[in-house]
Every structure is written in C-alpha cells, then in structure tokens.
Amino acid sequence: VQLQASRGGLVQPGGSLRLSCAASGIPFSSNAMGWYRQAPGKQRELVATITSDGLTNYADSVKGRFTISRDNAKNTVYLQMNSLKPEDTAVYYCSARRPGSTWPNYWGQGTQVTVSS
C-alpha cells in the first residue's frame, strides 16, 4: 500500500495551494480518504475527509477555505487550500480508511506546508 502525496511548499498568507495524493495497493473507490495535519508541538488533527460516496467533512478551522475531492479513475485525492493562514502551517498527511473502520488504516509520508510572508 502506498499513499504518495505531492510536494507542499511555502505560500504567502492569503495564497492557495493544491495537494494531491495518489494511492496504490488499495481498492481506492471503496476507501474513505482524508487529509490530516500536524503542527509542531501539537497533535495530529483532521482537516477533511471524503467518503466513497463523495460525502465530505471539514474541520471548522478550514470550512469555506479548503476543498477535498477525489478522482476514482486516477486513484487520487486532492486538497485545494485557499486563503491560507499562518496557522495552517503543518505537515499534511493523506490517509485511507477501509469500509467499517473508524480510523485511517493507511497513511502517506507527510508533506510540509508553510504559510509565511
């Protein structure tokens, strides 16, 4: 199983960035996919999830700014991040959750997103 996230980067406040995560080794279309993040000194937290049916869920802190989507034909999940704030700075992790699981079963390697002027 491999979840390969795209490279993050340095973005100015108010800017945008799109992350992608390509999955292999799992039945992608039946897995719920998600993005989590972990800032220095803090616990990993949920950012957004999308079910196999396309239902989405967002952390309150990113609602209206971030959009999660998936392309089952490409086995890829995306996170479009707009109006970025310094507090969005973190390592972002892609995740996959099998049907019936309550917590992600697989994790990507993490990608650094830094929001700073």
Order of alpha helices (4+ residues) and beta strands (2+ residues): beta-beta-beta-beta-beta-beta-beta-beta-beta-beta-beta
